[in-house]
Amino acid sequence: MDKISLDYAGFRHEYIGGGLRRADLDPDPIKQFHAWFAAAIKAGIHDANAMTLATCLDNKPSARVVLLKDFDEGGFVFFTNYSSDKGRQLEKNPNAALVMYWMEVERQIRIEGKVEKTSREESEEYFHTRPFGAQLGAWTSHQSAVIDARRVLDARLEEMKQRFAEGQIPLPPHWGGFRLKPDRMEFWQGRPDRLHDRFRYTLQSSGSWSIDRLAP
């Protein structure tokens, strides 16, 4: 295999953001998230709701990108196959982390906490907002399982089309949402010379949040 030469200077991006001050922050990190998320959408960032989900089982970390589907004071919601690798990992170890990075606005948000499953009613309500093909896909794919070839998926998809040819597609018993309830959140704003602004919110036993500035 030929060695790939990395042009470090070509990869380097100089951050020019205006910075972030403590006075700019809302005391509530969920409200602060709402403000930044709205700004990311306004900036036209494609897939602004994409986030890296990190899990850990038996001291072996694992990460993948999922999509944020809802958030409020109760936490941050994403949906998946409960039988997938991430589903099984979260079942055994509910501690997880989320990261959202928006290069266009030079911002990153880190979220840490524990997950719990959404109610069956909540999962069902979201499931029926998905496109028809995505609903079929939830029944078709045994997510994270080893398969011999693409034709296995294609054949199972045809089977599901026949099975649900008439009427509403029901929510699969193995599919639903997780809600991560944060106990720590960090807001990162890019600054020149890699001297970025970082503020960390930490949930207190009283239910309030403390805010600390972190060295970049």
Number of C-alpha atoms within 10 A of each C-alpha: 3 4 5 6 6 8 8 8 7 7 8 8 11 12 18 13 15 12 17 17 12 13 7 9 16 12 15 14 24 18 14 15 19 13 13 18 17 12 14 21 13 10 13 10 14 11 12 19 17 17 21 17 20 18 22 18 16 8 7 7 11 13 14 11 13 15 16 19 13 13 16 12 11 11 19 19 20 20 21 18 21 21 16 17 15 21 23 14 20 22 16 11 15 20 20 21 22 24 17 20 18 20 13 11 17 18 20 17 21 18 23 20 17 17 22 16 20 17 13 13 11 12 20 17 12 15 22 15 10 11 10 12 11 13 19 23 17 20 22 20 17 16 18 11 9 7 12 7 8 8 10 12 16 13 12 16 19 12 15 18 17 10 11 12 10 8 6 10 17 13 20 15 10 14 19 24 24 22 21 25 21 25 16 19 23 21 22 20 22 23 19 13 9 11 13 19 21 22 21 19 21 19 15 11 7 6 9 11 18 14 18 13 14 12 9 13
